[in-house]
Structure formats: C-alpha cells, structure tokens
Amino acid sequence: GKTHKVDTESEFSPNTLEMFFEAGRNYFIRQFIKLGVFVGGAGLEEIPEEQGKKDVSKLEMAKPGKCSGPR
C-alpha cells in the first residue's frame, strides 16, 4: 500500500514511472528503447500481471534447486 518510483536514465533523458503497489500482487515493468533523432533512450511501462507472468515464463531463466531453509 505505498507509491514507489522506478527510474532509468539514458543519454536521451531520465525516465520515472511512479506506481502504487498493493500487498499480495505481482508487478511487472518493461524497459524499452525509444528511437531518437541522434541517440536512443530508455522508456518504462507497467505490464498487466497476467501478461508479465506469461512473458517471464517464456524466458527459461529459472533453474530448479533445493532450498535448505525452513518451509
């Protein structure tokens, strides 16, 4: 239940995305490159939770493991 800022900066310009986060939800933010006249810049946008989960699952970056901590 708090507002947070996500910042990115490039040669083009700084970019800030302010979002209100609610407990118990997952949030996904996409960083992308904006084309400029001489140089590209970065942009940020919120992605809907279901789309974010779908996109992240396609990355195949997670690896199974064993947690030694309490369950």
C-alpha positions, 0 to 999 in steps of 0.5 A, a space after each residue: 500500500 505505498 507509491 514507489 518510483 522506478 527510474 532509468 536514465 539514458 543519454 536521451 533523458 531520465 525516465 520515472 514511472 511512479 506506481 502504487 503497489 498493493 500487498 499480495 500482487 505481482 508487478 511487472 515493468 518493461 524497459 524499452 528503447 525509444 528511437 531518437 533523432 541522434 541517440 536512443 533512450 530508455 522508456 518504462 511501462 507497467 505490464 498487466 500481471 497476467 501478461 508479465 507472468 506469461 512473458 517471464 515464463 517464456 524466458 527459461 531463466 529459472 533453474 530448479 534447486 533445493 532450498 535448505 531453509 525452513 518451509 
